[in-house]
Amino acid sequence: MKISPLADPRDLPDLPRLLRDEPRDTEWRLHRGHERHLGHPYGQSFDPGVPPGLAQLLINNLGAPCADQQTGTEAREMERQVIGWLMQLWGCEMPQDHWGAISASGTEANLWGLHLGREALPDGVLLYSADAHASIPKAARMLRIPAQELHCTPEGEIDLAHLAEALAGLGGKPVLLALTCGTTAKGAHDDIAGAIAVLETAGYGPERRFVHVDAALSGMVLPFLSDAALSIRPGFHLAIDSLSVSGHKMIGAPMPCGALVCRRVHARRNGHRVTDPRPAEVAPMRTRNDHAVLAIWTRLFGRGYAAFAEDARRCARRAQALARQLRGAGAQVLCNPHSLTVVFAQPDEGMARTYQLACSKGLARAVVMPSVTEPLLDCFVSDYAAWATRRGMENDAAMTQPR
Ligand SMILES: *Cc1c(COP(=O)(O)O)cnc(C)c1O
């Protein structure tokens, strides 16, 4: 229904009905949409969830996460516990040497990470791979960081030879390097240790480089997979500077959110610049959504390490199984090791819409999240196989047409 923004609610023909129906219709549509969602890594199992009473409250985390709580409308202690959980997962052996906060999204966490990098190295040039998330070059534009895109391997990992070449061409300028753990397009994991070794070889020691790892999806997958090489597992066991994750992907918060953890030295450098009685305000957003903190806290502590580890193992297994089934149906498929993302030729528009596949450049992808059910995958495989057969027949027919 179209409602004029100028309308006085009292003039609307049936206000009680409108207030009841419009949200209810939207809810119905969302349920339908969520049931058949394959294209984006949305966590959609919300149990345990935040007790409903809290949804009625304004909870605003005002200012620095590491500061003491100053108003009665914050959930700061829970934010610290959440960050502590992530720090442990990501190998921060000395949590006091690290800093972290909940962000509005993985995108915003990437923006913060690169902001910290720019403050550390004001003359730095950002290097990122062609398959880095769009938020990386966007952050570079917002922060006016000169940036250069690097090639990827066909599987979607950053091309380390091209990295070495680019470093040699920087004329000694410092470098900000954005790596990805679980690329959006192909679920690839950049070789973090390999990239750092290339930096070292090129003479880029820790004081002349800043390494940010965008681990929006796989930051909550790879740390749990003991068979994944340490070189691609995101964490501070490697000489990285900051690490970001989305809250509404594997963590499963029912609203967009994210988190950033960095070495404390970077947060401290930024915090000094703030003239404010509150200490070390690093987050670019002063007002932050504590409902997200509650949601993430409830998920992490309510489920525990072992449950997330099981999710990661199971989803990685199921992604490989989906890839095998699609290959069995004659499709060409890419599913990188330890990845939840399965990539294949883009089917017709109707099918892409039905399963809400993410499509680009003739490829489509499905992400096997914990909430993706077996019946949904079965339906998808059978529809995709039928489409591939139809297309194969059309191609055959085209080949046999007289010229
Ligand atoms: C999803 C994603 C992002 C963006 O995260 P949002 O939380 O959706 O803003 C960034 N990088 C990668 C690799 C992603 O998969």
The ligand as an ORCA input file, in Angstrom:
! r2SCAN-3c Opt
* xyz 0 1
  C      30.082     -9.965      3.625
  C      31.445     -9.526      3.411
  C      31.848     -8.223      3.695
  C      30.874     -7.175      4.119
  O      30.383     -7.435      5.368
  P      29.017     -6.766      5.844
  O      28.956     -7.205      7.259
  O      27.943     -7.347      4.995
  O      29.162     -5.307      5.689
  C      33.167     -7.892      3.556
  N      34.060     -8.788      3.130
  C      33.731    -10.052      2.825
  C      34.769    -10.996      2.375
  C      32.407    -10.463      2.954
  O      32.066    -11.724      2.664
*
